């Protein structure tokens, strides 16, 4: 069953396209690679580490 707001996201950054993301895209489903997640977390990491 697919819900109207289904999204597929990967936390793995390499390779950029994993089997999960490839399968989602082949089915026409929204898929987001891991780079987006890390890009939004960099500031939090630096703050936590005091950098």
PDB file with SEQRES, HELIX, SHEET and CRYST1 records, atoms N, CA, C and O in Angstrom:
SEQRES   1 A   51  UNK UNK UNK UNK UNK UNK UNK UNK UNK UNK UNK UNK UNK          
SEQRES   2 A   51  UNK UNK UNK UNK UNK UNK UNK UNK UNK UNK UNK UNK UNK          
SEQRES   3 A   51  UNK UNK UNK UNK UNK UNK UNK UNK UNK UNK UNK UNK UNK          
SEQRES   4 A   51  UNK UNK UNK UNK UNK UNK UNK UNK UNK UNK UNK UNK              
HELIX    1 AA1 UNK A   19  UNK A   26  1                                   8    
HELIX    2 AA2 UNK A   34  UNK A   49  1                                  16    
SHEET    1 AA1 2 UNK A   8  UNK A   9  0                                        
SHEET    2 AA1 2 UNK A  31  UNK A  32  1                                        
CRYST1    1.000    1.000    1.000  90.00  90.00  90.00 P 1           1          
ATOM      1  N   UNK A   1       0.836  -1.170   0.000  1.00  0.00           N  
ATOM      2  CA  UNK A   1       0.000   0.000   0.000  1.00  0.00           C  
ATOM      3  C   UNK A   1       0.889   1.244   0.000  1.00  0.00           C  
ATOM      4  O   UNK A   1       1.876   1.316   0.732  1.00  0.00           O  
ATOM      5  N   UNK A   2       0.531   2.202  -0.815  1.00  0.00           N  
ATOM      6  CA  UNK A   2       1.277   3.454  -0.880  1.00  0.00           C  
ATOM      7  C   UNK A   2       0.405   4.575  -0.336  1.00  0.00           C  
ATOM      8  O   UNK A   2      -0.751   4.732  -0.729  1.00  0.00           O  
ATOM      9  N   UNK A   3       0.978   5.346   0.571  1.00  0.00           N  
ATOM     10  CA  UNK A   3       0.283   6.500   1.127  1.00  0.00           C  
ATOM     11  C   UNK A   3       0.574   7.728   0.265  1.00  0.00           C  
ATOM     12  O   UNK A   3       1.614   7.773  -0.392  1.00  0.00           O  
ATOM     13  N   UNK A   4      -0.313   8.721   0.249  1.00  0.00           N  
ATOM     14  CA  UNK A   4      -0.133   9.868  -0.642  1.00  0.00           C  
ATOM     15  C   UNK A   4       1.148  10.665  -0.418  1.00  0.00           C  
ATOM     16  O   UNK A   4       1.637  11.297  -1.355  1.00  0.00           O  
ATOM     17  N   UNK A   5       1.700  10.656   0.776  1.00  0.00           N  
ATOM     18  CA  UNK A   5       2.894  11.442   1.067  1.00  0.00           C  
ATOM     19  C   UNK A   5       4.141  10.595   1.260  1.00  0.00           C  
ATOM     20  O   UNK A   5       5.091  11.036   1.905  1.00  0.00           O  
ATOM     21  N   UNK A   6       4.153   9.386   0.712  1.00  0.00           N  
ATOM     22  CA  UNK A   6       5.327   8.520   0.834  1.00  0.00           C  
ATOM     23  C   UNK A   6       6.555   9.215   0.283  1.00  0.00           C  
ATOM     24  O   UNK A   6       6.504   9.847  -0.772  1.00  0.00           O  
ATOM     25  N   UNK A   7       7.659   9.093   1.002  1.00  0.00           N  
ATOM     26  CA  UNK A   7       8.964   9.588   0.572  1.00  0.00           C  
ATOM     27  C   UNK A   7       9.986   8.539   0.961  1.00  0.00           C  
ATOM     28  O   UNK A   7       9.857   7.884   1.995  1.00  0.00           O  
ATOM     29  N   UNK A   8      10.997   8.384   0.127  1.00  0.00           N  
ATOM     30  CA  UNK A   8      12.063   7.439   0.422  1.00  0.00           C  
ATOM     31  C   UNK A   8      13.354   8.220   0.545  1.00  0.00           C  
ATOM     32  O   UNK A   8      13.740   8.950  -0.368  1.00  0.00           O  
ATOM     33  N   UNK A   9      14.017   8.065   1.673  1.00  0.00           N  
ATOM     34  CA  UNK A   9      15.259   8.789   1.931  1.00  0.00           C  
ATOM     35  C   UNK A   9      16.319   7.799   2.377  1.00  0.00           C  
ATOM     36  O   UNK A   9      16.022   6.792   3.020  1.00  0.00           O  
ATOM     37  N   UNK A  10      17.538   8.098   2.031  1.00  0.00           N  
ATOM     38  CA  UNK A  10      18.658   7.226   2.354  1.00  0.00           C  
ATOM     39  C   UNK A  10      19.626   7.990   3.233  1.00  0.00           C  
ATOM     40  O   UNK A  10      19.859   9.179   3.013  1.00  0.00           O  
ATOM     41  N   UNK A  11      20.189   7.330   4.218  1.00  0.00           N  
ATOM     42  CA  UNK A  11      21.198   7.973   5.055  1.00  0.00           C  
ATOM     43  C   UNK A  11      22.613   7.666   4.564  1.00  0.00           C  
ATOM     44  O   UNK A  11      23.579   8.279   5.019  1.00  0.00           O  
ATOM     45  N   UNK A  12      22.728   6.736   3.656  1.00  0.00           N  
ATOM     46  CA  UNK A  12      24.028   6.373   3.090  1.00  0.00           C  
ATOM     47  C   UNK A  12      24.404   7.400   2.032  1.00  0.00           C  
ATOM     48  O   UNK A  12      23.600   7.712   1.155  1.00  0.00           O  
ATOM     49  N   UNK A  13      25.625   7.927   2.111  1.00  0.00           N  
ATOM     50  CA  UNK A  13      26.039   8.952   1.157  1.00  0.00           C  
ATOM     51  C   UNK A  13      26.777   8.388  -0.047  1.00  0.00           C  
ATOM     52  O   UNK A  13      26.838   9.032  -1.094  1.00  0.00           O  
ATOM     53  N   UNK A  14      27.333   7.203   0.091  1.00  0.00           N  
ATOM     54  CA  UNK A  14      28.074   6.622  -1.019  1.00  0.00           C  
ATOM     55  C   UNK A  14      27.768   5.131  -1.099  1.00  0.00           C  
ATOM     56  O   UNK A  14      28.023   4.398  -0.143  1.00  0.00           O  
ATOM     57  N   UNK A  15      27.235   4.680  -2.203  1.00  0.00           N  
ATOM     58  CA  UNK A  15      26.990   5.409  -3.440  1.00  0.00           C  
ATOM     59  C   UNK A  15      25.784   6.332  -3.305  1.00  0.00           C  
ATOM     60  O   UNK A  15      24.914   6.114  -2.461  1.00  0.00           O  
ATOM     61  N   UNK A  16      25.741   7.362  -4.141  1.00  0.00           N  
ATOM     62  CA  UNK A  16      24.636   8.322  -4.076  1.00  0.00           C  
ATOM     63  C   UNK A  16      23.309   7.647  -4.409  1.00  0.00           C  
ATOM     64  O   UNK A  16      22.276   7.986  -3.832  1.00  0.00           O  
ATOM     65  N   UNK A  17      23.336   6.700  -5.333  1.00  0.00           N  
ATOM     66  CA  UNK A  17      22.103   5.972  -5.660  1.00  0.00           C  
ATOM     67  C   UNK A  17      22.207   4.542  -5.141  1.00  0.00           C  
ATOM     68  O   UNK A  17      22.959   3.730  -5.679  1.00  0.00           O  
ATOM     69  N   UNK A  18      21.459   4.251  -4.111  1.00  0.00           N  
ATOM     70  CA  UNK A  18      21.439   2.903  -3.537  1.00  0.00           C  
ATOM     71  C   UNK A  18      20.316   2.099  -4.185  1.00  0.00           C  
ATOM     72  O   UNK A  18      19.516   2.635  -4.952  1.00  0.00           O  
ATOM     73  N   UNK A  19      20.268   0.833  -3.873  1.00  0.00           N  
ATOM     74  CA  UNK A  19      19.208  -0.022  -4.404  1.00  0.00           C  
ATOM     75  C   UNK A  19      17.828   0.485  -3.982  1.00  0.00           C  
ATOM     76  O   UNK A  19      16.878   0.429  -4.763  1.00  0.00           O  
ATOM     77  N   UNK A  20      17.720   0.976  -2.752  1.00  0.00           N  
ATOM     78  CA  UNK A  20      16.446   1.520  -2.266  1.00  0.00           C  
ATOM     79  C   UNK A  20      16.006   2.713  -3.109  1.00  0.00           C  
ATOM     80  O   UNK A  20      14.864   2.765  -3.565  1.00  0.00           O  
ATOM     81  N   UNK A  21      16.903   3.665  -3.316  1.00  0.00           N  
ATOM     82  CA  UNK A  21      16.557   4.852  -4.085  1.00  0.00           C  
ATOM     83  C   UNK A  21      16.270   4.522  -5.534  1.00  0.00           C  
ATOM     84  O   UNK A  21      15.348   5.083  -6.126  1.00  0.00           O  
ATOM     85  N   UNK A  22      17.038   3.628  -6.112  1.00  0.00           N  
ATOM     86  CA  UNK A  22      16.824   3.213  -7.497  1.00  0.00           C  
ATOM     87  C   UNK A  22      15.448   2.574  -7.655  1.00  0.00           C  
ATOM     88  O   UNK A  22      14.721   2.880  -8.600  1.00  0.00           O  
ATOM     89  N   UNK A  23      15.092   1.686  -6.728  1.00  0.00           N  
ATOM     90  CA  UNK A  23      13.790   1.024  -6.789  1.00  0.00           C  
ATOM     91  C   UNK A  23      12.654   2.031  -6.645  1.00  0.00           C  
ATOM     92  O   UNK A  23      11.642   1.932  -7.339  1.00  0.00           O  
ATOM     93  N   UNK A  24      12.819   3.001  -5.745  1.00  0.00           N  
ATOM     94  CA  UNK A  24      11.784   4.024  -5.567  1.00  0.00           C  
ATOM     95  C   UNK A  24      11.631   4.846  -6.836  1.00  0.00           C  
ATOM     96  O   UNK A  24      10.511   5.075  -7.294  1.00  0.00           O  
ATOM     97  N   UNK A  25      12.732   5.288  -7.404  1.00  0.00           N  
ATOM     98  CA  UNK A  25      12.665   6.109  -8.624  1.00  0.00           C  
ATOM     99  C   UNK A  25      12.073   5.333  -9.797  1.00  0.00           C  
ATOM    100  O   UNK A  25      11.308   5.889 -10.585  1.00  0.00           O  
ATOM    101  N   UNK A  26      12.421   4.060  -9.914  1.00  0.00           N  
ATOM    102  CA  UNK A  26      11.866   3.234 -10.991  1.00  0.00           C  
ATOM    103  C   UNK A  26      10.348   3.129 -10.890  1.00  0.00           C  
ATOM    104  O   UNK A  26       9.662   2.919 -11.891  1.00  0.00           O  
ATOM    105  N   UNK A  27       9.836   3.276  -9.683  1.00  0.00           N  
ATOM    106  CA  UNK A  27       8.387   3.214  -9.460  1.00  0.00           C  
ATOM    107  C   UNK A  27       7.740   4.605  -9.478  1.00  0.00           C  
ATOM    108  O   UNK A  27       6.543   4.749  -9.230  1.00  0.00           O  
ATOM    109  N   UNK A  28       8.550   5.618  -9.775  1.00  0.00           N  
ATOM    110  CA  UNK A  28       8.036   6.977  -9.834  1.00  0.00           C  
ATOM    111  C   UNK A  28       7.789   7.607  -8.472  1.00  0.00           C  
ATOM    112  O   UNK A  28       7.008   8.550  -8.352  1.00  0.00           O  
ATOM    113  N   UNK A  29       8.461   7.082  -7.436  1.00  0.00           N  
ATOM    114  CA  UNK A  29       8.278   7.587  -6.078  1.00  0.00           C  
ATOM    115  C   UNK A  29       9.366   8.602  -5.736  1.00  0.00           C  
ATOM    116  O   UNK A  29      10.480   8.496  -6.247  1.00  0.00           O  
ATOM    117  N   UNK A  30       9.072   9.574  -4.892  1.00  0.00           N  
ATOM    118  CA  UNK A  30      10.084  10.553  -4.480  1.00  0.00           C  
ATOM    119  C   UNK A  30      11.205   9.870  -3.696  1.00  0.00           C  
ATOM    120  O   UNK A  30      10.950   9.076  -2.791  1.00  0.00           O  
ATOM    121  N   UNK A  31      12.441  10.189  -4.054  1.00  0.00           N  
ATOM    122  CA  UNK A  31      13.593   9.586  -3.384  1.00  0.00           C  
ATOM    123  C   UNK A  31      14.645  10.654  -3.134  1.00  0.00           C  
ATOM    124  O   UNK A  31      14.932  11.466  -4.014  1.00  0.00           O  
ATOM    125  N   UNK A  32      15.219  10.656  -1.942  1.00  0.00           N  
ATOM    126  CA  UNK A  32      16.199  11.666  -1.553  1.00  0.00           C  
ATOM    127  C   UNK A  32      17.484  10.985  -1.101  1.00  0.00           C  
ATOM    128  O   UNK A  32      17.443  10.126  -0.219  1.00  0.00           O  
ATOM    129  N   UNK A  33      18.633  11.350  -1.688  1.00  0.00           N  
ATOM    130  CA  UNK A  33      19.911  10.766  -1.277  1.00  0.00           C  
ATOM    131  C   UNK A  33      20.401  11.319   0.046  1.00  0.00           C  
ATOM    132  O   UNK A  33      19.883  12.323   0.536  1.00  0.00           O  
ATOM    133  N   UNK A  34      21.388  10.672   0.620  1.00  0.00           N  
ATOM    134  CA  UNK A  34      21.916  11.022   1.930  1.00  0.00           C  
ATOM    135  C   UNK A  34      22.583  12.380   2.025  1.00  0.00           C  
ATOM    136  O   UNK A  34      22.692  12.937   3.117  1.00  0.00           O  
ATOM    137  N   UNK A  35      23.042  12.935   0.879  1.00  0.00           N  
ATOM    138  CA  UNK A  35      23.730  14.224   0.925  1.00  0.00           C  
ATOM    139  C   UNK A  35      22.841  15.321   1.493  1.00  0.00           C  
ATOM    140  O   UNK A  35      23.331  16.211   2.188  1.00  0.00           O  
ATOM    141  N   UNK A  36      21.558  15.274   1.213  1.00  0.00           N  
ATOM    142  CA  UNK A  36      20.656  16.311   1.722  1.00  0.00           C  
ATOM    143  C   UNK A  36      20.632  16.309   3.255  1.00  0.00           C  
ATOM    144  O   UNK A  36      20.637  17.366   3.886  1.00  0.00           O  
ATOM    145  N   UNK A  37      20.606  15.134   3.830  1.00  0.00           N  
ATOM    146  CA  UNK A  37      20.553  15.036   5.281  1.00  0.00           C  
ATOM    147  C   UNK A  37      21.819  15.616   5.906  1.00  0.00           C  
ATOM    148  O   UNK A  37      21.737  16.428   6.827  1.00  0.00           O  
ATOM    149  N   UNK A  38      22.980  15.209   5.418  1.00  0.00           N  
ATOM    150  CA  UNK A  38      24.227  15.673   6.016  1.00  0.00           C  
ATOM    151  C   UNK A  38      24.411  17.172   5.803  1.00  0.00           C  
ATOM    152  O   UNK A  38      24.959  17.853   6.670  1.00  0.00           O  
ATOM    153  N   UNK A  39      23.965  17.696   4.667  1.00  0.00           N  
ATOM    154  CA  UNK A  39      24.100  19.128   4.400  1.00  0.00           C  
ATOM    155  C   UNK A  39      23.359  19.954   5.450  1.00  0.00           C  
ATOM    156  O   UNK A  39      23.817  21.033   5.826  1.00  0.00           O  
ATOM    157  N   UNK A  40      22.232  19.460   5.917  1.00  0.00           N  
ATOM    158  CA  UNK A  40      21.453  20.188   6.914  1.00  0.00           C  
ATOM    159  C   UNK A  40      21.943  19.932   8.340  1.00  0.00           C  
ATOM    160  O   UNK A  40      21.527  20.631   9.265  1.00  0.00           O  
ATOM    161  N   UNK A  41      22.804  18.958   8.531  1.00  0.00           N  
ATOM    162  CA  UNK A  41      23.282  18.636   9.868  1.00  0.00           C  
ATOM    163  C   UNK A  41      24.669  19.169  10.174  1.00  0.00           C  
ATOM    164  O   UNK A  41      25.106  19.116  11.324  1.00  0.00           O  
ATOM    165  N   UNK A  42      25.362  19.674   9.187  1.00  0.00           N  
ATOM    166  CA  UNK A  42      26.752  20.113   9.384  1.00  0.00           C  
ATOM    167  C   UNK A  42      26.851  21.171  10.489  1.00  0.00           C  
ATOM    168  O   UNK A  42      27.719  21.075  11.357  1.00  0.00           O  
ATOM    169  N   UNK A  43      25.980  22.169  10.464  1.00  0.00           N  
ATOM    170  CA  UNK A  43      26.042  23.228  11.488  1.00  0.00           C  
ATOM    171  C   UNK A  43      25.848  22.643  12.889  1.00  0.00           C  
ATOM    172  O   UNK A  43      26.527  23.049  13.832  1.00  0.00           O  
ATOM    173  N   UNK A  44      24.931  21.700  13.023  1.00  0.00           N  
ATOM    174  CA  UNK A  44      24.690  21.077  14.333  1.00  0.00           C  
ATOM    175  C   UNK A  44      25.906  20.276  14.786  1.00  0.00           C  
ATOM    176  O   UNK A  44      26.264  20.306  15.963  1.00  0.00           O  
ATOM    177  N   UNK A  45      26.538  19.564  13.865  1.00  0.00           N  
ATOM    178  CA  UNK A  45      27.751  18.808  14.205  1.00  0.00           C  
ATOM    179  C   UNK A  45      28.862  19.734  14.678  1.00  0.00           C  
ATOM    180  O   UNK A  45      29.517  19.473  15.687  1.00  0.00           O  
ATOM    181  N   UNK A  46      29.067  20.822  13.936  1.00  0.00           N  
ATOM    182  CA  UNK A  46      30.134  21.763  14.297  1.00  0.00           C  
ATOM    183  C   UNK A  46      29.868  22.395  15.658  1.00  0.00           C  
ATOM    184  O   UNK A  46      30.787  22.548  16.461  1.00  0.00           O  
ATOM    185  N   UNK A  47      28.624  22.761  15.919  1.00  0.00           N  
ATOM    186  CA  UNK A  47      28.279  23.327  17.218  1.00  0.00           C  
ATOM    187  C   UNK A  47      28.504  22.329  18.346  1.00  0.00           C  
ATOM    188  O   UNK A  47      29.019  22.689  19.405  1.00  0.00           O  
ATOM    189  N   UNK A  48      28.123  21.088  18.123  1.00  0.00           N  
ATOM    190  CA  UNK A  48      28.282  20.047  19.133  1.00  0.00           C  
ATOM    191  C   UNK A  48      29.767  19.824  19.440  1.00  0.00           C  
ATOM    192  O   UNK A  48      30.147  19.609  20.591  1.00  0.00           O  
ATOM    193  N   UNK A  49      30.588  19.878  18.409  1.00  0.00           N  
ATOM    194  CA  UNK A  49      32.021  19.640  18.570  1.00  0.00           C  
ATOM    195  C   UNK A  49      32.774  20.898  18.992  1.00  0.00           C  
ATOM    196  O   UNK A  49      33.977  20.849  19.246  1.00  0.00           O  
ATOM    197  N   UNK A  50      32.068  22.020  19.065  1.00  0.00           N  
ATOM    198  CA  UNK A  50      32.705  23.276  19.473  1.00  0.00           C  
ATOM    199  C   UNK A  50      33.629  23.851  18.422  1.00  0.00           C  
ATOM    200  O   UNK A  50      34.610  24.521  18.744  1.00  0.00           O  
ATOM    201  N   UNK A  51      33.316  23.590  17.174  1.00  0.00           N  
ATOM    202  CA  UNK A  51      34.170  24.074  16.069  1.00  0.00           C  
ATOM    203  C   UNK A  51      33.554  25.261  15.374  1.00  0.00           C  
ATOM    204  O   UNK A  51      34.134  25.792  14.427  1.00  0.00           O  
TER     205      UNK A  51                                                      
END                                                                             
